[in-house]
Structure formats: C-alpha cells, structure tokens
Amino acid sequence: MKSRVHWIYGSGLIGSYLGGVLSQRHEVAFVGRPLWNERLINGFTLADYTGAKASFRATPAQIHTHLPEQLENAVIWLTVKCTALNEVLAELQSKLGNGCTLICCQNGIGSVESVKAHLPHCTVIQGIVGFNVVWDSECSELRRSTEGVLALETGSTDNLQPGWLSCDRTTLLPVFWPQDMEAYCWAKLQLNLANAVNALADVPIRDMLQNRHYRSIIATLMDELLLVAKTQQLKLPQLTKVPAHWIPRLLRLPNWLFRRIASKMLDIDPTARSSMWWDLQAGKTTEVQYLNGAVVQIGKQLGVPCPANDTITQWVQNITVKCPKAGNSTQISPKQLKTAILG
Ligand SMILES: NC(=O)c1ccc[n+]([C@@H]2O[C@H](COP(=O)([O-])OP(=O)(O)OC[C@H]3O[C@@H](n4cnc5c(N)ncnc54)[C@H](OP(=O)(O)O)[C@@H]3O)[C@@H](O)[C@H]2O)c1
C-alpha cells in the first residue's frame, strides 16, 4: 500500500487538508479547481485546534485539473461534495483501471452506494470526516477547527485492515476504524441534521444553539433519525459527550439548564456557520438531499414517516432554487421557523 499514489479528487477544504497531511508519508497528487491549485502551490500551514502545525507546499507536478487516463493501483480520495458526484463519476468510469481503491469522504448517506454501483471493478470504502476544516486566508492556514477523527471503513480485500494508512500517528489527522461503519455514518448524520436549521436560521451555530426554538427543531429532526436507525436495528455509537439518544433530550432543556449542562456544546467559534449556510450564500445546490433528505427517503422505505426532515429538506431546496444569488436569508423568526417545520 505504501508505494501506491494517493490522488485527492476535489481538493477543497477537506481534500487539501487530507492531502497535505498524507504527503508527510505518501506520494500525493491533487485534482482541483484553479483557486485551490494556486493555494497548494503557494503553500500553507496545516494546523489543528490543539496547536499542532506543519507546513505544506505542493510541487507543480503534484497539481492537476483532471485525472490522468488509465490510472491503476492508486488510492483515490473522493473529496468533492455529494452534489458534484454525478459529474465526477462519469470521469472516474472512463479513467480508472485495475487495482484502484476509492475512499468516499462525503457527508450523509448514499454516496458510497452510488460510487460502488458505477465502479464495480474498484474497491470502494466509506470515510467519515468527523472534524471541520476552515481556510484562513490572512495567514494562509488550513485548520482542523474542531475535535473529531477521520473514520475509515475496513475491508477484507486490498489489505484494508485497521492501520493500513500509515499516517495515524500524527495529531493533525487522528484516524479511527469503526467496527460498524453503517451505524457510524448514521451517528454522524444525526449531528449533521442541524446544518439545515443553521442554514435557514441565518445565524452563527453558537447563537442557534442558545435558542430553544432552534434546538427543539433539531431535537425533532434527530428523533425521526433515531427511529429510522432503530428500525434498521442499528446501534449508534457515541460520538459526543453523551449517547446519541440523549442528545434530543438535552436540546429540549430550558435555556438556563442547557447552558449549564451542555456548556461544552457552546464552546465553539462564535462566528462559525454550517457549510450548508455557506452553500446557500454562494447560490450553490446544498447537500440537504443527502442529509435530511436521506432520512426521509430511507424512512419511507421502512414505513417510518419523517415529516420534519421532509419539510426542512423541501424548504432548503426551495431556497436553493428560488434564490440562486448570494445573500439568501429566510428572515424568519426562530418561533416562526419552529412552527413552519414542526407544525
Ligand atoms: N468542510 C468541512 O469542514 C467538512 C467537514 C466534514 C465533512 N465534510 C464533507 O466533505 C465533503 C467535501 O467538503 P468540502 O468542505 O471539502 O468541500 P469543498 O471545499 O467545496 O471542496 C470540494 C472541491 O472539489 C471541487 N470539485 C468539484 N468537482 C470537481 C471536479 N470535477 N474536478 C475538480 N474539482 C472538483 C470543488 O470545486 P467547485 O466548488 O468549483 O465545484 C471544490 O473546490 C462534503 O461532503 C462535506 O459535507 C466537510
């Protein structure tokens, strides 16, 4: 595995961070847009919230705008958003040869299945990025801004046993190998359901969490997911300080008690917003269909109605469609939003 080249396909925030850290031990190449290619060539600091730092600069030979033809025996880290997957799959189908391993790093549910269906001759595994990465243009720093690990599915083939990625001893990239990757994905999805609320609330995540109306919406979205997961007999692992099924109860506490008990949840950058909010502001299609929308879709297959996730998915999609310009704002009060989503 060590001698295989690691290709980062879609080097934005996550891809450039992973590629930068991986290059300490592996040969890495990047496929990305001009803006990120320039950043990679100019060089930047890789940093994390603990203060660990490393510098990274790519050589021009590492930078690409497309994958080369007939790529064989490579590891491809797919780090585009879910919304770019269809376009990317067409290119992968025509260019990937034998012995390739793809690691799908998309949030939500459904990407891995889609990649597996299109590329049956490749080994496809799920990667879950459990931390946020932000770009600080003032000091050219790509920073892992929160706790969390890179969770990687293990595989029986291709030597994909825990530890195959000889990179898991750097604090910049803690790696974890869950036993039940499906349950792990659903546990991560539970936390990501709040992204849509943040996008519609149009306030920083910290302000959103201090408002009980917003917290009740998130709690109901999570209740629906927990029922869908239970119906699939998934045992969700604990990714936060409290077990998955306690989180909605915590969120519903009155403000004074929530602040006291869940102060750690509020210990975040006061300006941070969800990537879905950023996508809406940029007039981009969001990943909501793969997050809240996936809960609705799988709930439907199992006979578990998920009306709150359904409403919020449609709401975010309508904004994406109706306001394809920057500056979207729902301009709706927390109470109105709660009534609209929860009825
Ligand atoms: N950012 C985080 O902190 C974070 C944390 C956890 C999980 N995630 C998940 O990780 C995934 C990636 O997120 P991200 O924040 O890294 O997204 P991102 O910053 O938008 O990076 C993706 C990059 O891929 C580029 N791209 C798309 N199609 C391409 C193509 N055909 N060829 C070359 N480049 C292409 C995009 O360019 P265009 O924008 O021009 O299309 C963009 O620069 C998402 O599923 C996200 O939910 C993100």
The ligand as an SDF file (V2000), in Angstrom:
LIG
                    3D

 48 52  0  0  0  0  0  0  0  0999 V2000
  -15.5400   21.3540    5.2500 N   0  0  0  0  0  0  0  0  0  0  0  0
  -15.7040   20.6520    6.3560 C   0  0  0  0  0  0  0  0  0  0  0  0
  -15.3220   21.0910    7.4610 O   0  0  0  0  0  0  0  0  0  0  0  0
  -16.3250   19.2650    6.2910 C   0  0  0  0  0  0  0  0  0  0  0  0
  -16.3590   18.5030    7.4650 C   0  0  0  0  0  0  0  0  0  0  0  0
  -16.8470   17.2100    7.4050 C   0  0  0  0  0  0  0  0  0  0  0  0
  -17.3010   16.6880    6.2190 C   0  0  0  0  0  0  0  0  0  0  0  0
  -17.2890   17.4610    5.0920 N   0  0  0  0  0  0  0  0  0  0  0  0
  -17.7960   16.8420    3.8570 C   0  0  0  0  0  0  0  0  0  0  0  0
  -16.6950   16.6230    2.9810 O   0  0  0  0  0  0  0  0  0  0  0  0
  -17.1130   16.7600    1.6160 C   0  0  0  0  0  0  0  0  0  0  0  0
  -16.2220   17.8300    0.9550 C   0  0  0  0  0  0  0  0  0  0  0  0
  -16.4640   19.0700    1.6120 O   0  0  0  0  0  0  0  0  0  0  0  0
  -15.5050   20.3420    1.4660 P   0  0  0  0  0  0  0  0  0  0  0  0
  -15.9510   21.3030    2.5050 O   0  0  0  0  0  0  0  0  0  0  0  0
  -14.0760   19.9490    1.4010 O   0  0  0  0  0  0  0  0  0  0  0  0
  -15.9710   20.8680    0.0340 O   0  0  0  0  0  0  0  0  0  0  0  0
  -15.2290   21.9380   -0.8850 P   0  0  0  0  0  0  0  0  0  0  0  0
  -14.3610   22.8330   -0.0510 O   0  0  0  0  0  0  0  0  0  0  0  0
  -16.2840   22.5560   -1.7400 O   0  0  0  0  0  0  0  0  0  0  0  0
  -14.2410   21.0400   -1.7620 O   0  0  0  0  0  0  0  0  0  0  0  0
  -14.6240   20.2900   -2.8690 C   0  0  0  0  0  0  0  0  0  0  0  0
  -13.8300   20.8230   -4.0400 C   0  0  0  0  0  0  0  0  0  0  0  0
  -13.9770   19.9310   -5.1420 O   0  0  0  0  0  0  0  0  0  0  0  0
  -14.0800   20.7330   -6.3180 C   0  0  0  0  0  0  0  0  0  0  0  0
  -14.6170   19.9600   -7.4190 N   0  0  0  0  0  0  0  0  0  0  0  0
  -15.9040   19.6030   -7.6700 C   0  0  0  0  0  0  0  0  0  0  0  0
  -15.9770   18.8910   -8.8220 N   0  0  0  0  0  0  0  0  0  0  0  0
  -14.7220   18.8080   -9.2980 C   0  0  0  0  0  0  0  0  0  0  0  0
  -14.1500   18.2290  -10.4610 C   0  0  0  0  0  0  0  0  0  0  0  0
  -14.8960   17.5830  -11.3650 N   0  0  0  0  0  0  0  0  0  0  0  0
  -12.8160   18.3390  -10.6490 N   0  0  0  0  0  0  0  0  0  0  0  0
  -12.0490   19.0040   -9.7550 C   0  0  0  0  0  0  0  0  0  0  0  0
  -12.5250   19.5910   -8.6380 N   0  0  0  0  0  0  0  0  0  0  0  0
  -13.8460   19.4830   -8.4150 C   0  0  0  0  0  0  0  0  0  0  0  0
  -14.9830   21.8610   -5.8660 C   0  0  0  0  0  0  0  0  0  0  0  0
  -14.9770   22.9350   -6.7820 O   0  0  0  0  0  0  0  0  0  0  0  0
  -16.3670   23.7560   -7.0890 P   0  0  0  0  0  0  0  0  0  0  0  0
  -16.8200   24.3090   -5.7690 O   0  0  0  0  0  0  0  0  0  0  0  0
  -15.9470   24.7470   -8.0840 O   0  0  0  0  0  0  0  0  0  0  0  0
  -17.3320   22.7420   -7.6180 O   0  0  0  0  0  0  0  0  0  0  0  0
  -14.3290   22.1990   -4.5260 C   0  0  0  0  0  0  0  0  0  0  0  0
  -13.2190   23.0620   -4.7050 O   0  0  0  0  0  0  0  0  0  0  0  0
  -18.6010   17.1720    1.6800 C   0  0  0  0  0  0  0  0  0  0  0  0
  -19.4330   16.0580    1.5090 O   0  0  0  0  0  0  0  0  0  0  0  0
  -18.7650   17.7380    3.0820 C   0  0  0  0  0  0  0  0  0  0  0  0
  -20.0810   17.6260    3.5790 O   0  0  0  0  0  0  0  0  0  0  0  0
  -16.8060   18.7330    5.1020 C   0  0  0  0  0  0  0  0  0  0  0  0
  1  2  1  0
  2  3  2  0
  2  4  1  0
  4  5  1  0
  4 48  2  0
  5  6  2  0
  6  7  1  0
  7  8  2  0
  8  9  1  0
  8 48  1  0
  9 10  1  0
  9 46  1  0
 10 11  1  0
 11 12  1  0
 11 44  1  0
 12 13  1  0
 13 14  1  0
 14 15  2  0
 14 16  1  0
 14 17  1  0
 17 18  1  0
 18 19  2  0
 18 20  1  0
 18 21  1  0
 21 22  1  0
 22 23  1  0
 23 24  1  0
 23 42  1  0
 24 25  1  0
 25 26  1  0
 25 36  1  0
 26 27  1  0
 26 35  1  0
 27 28  2  0
 28 29  1  0
 29 30  1  0
 29 35  2  0
 30 31  1  0
 30 32  2  0
 32 33  1  0
 33 34  2  0
 34 35  1  0
 36 37  1  0
 36 42  1  0
 37 38  1  0
 38 39  2  0
 38 40  1  0
 38 41  1  0
 42 43  1  0
 44 45  1  0
 44 46  1  0
 46 47  1  0
M  CHG  2   8   1  16  -1
M  END
$$$$
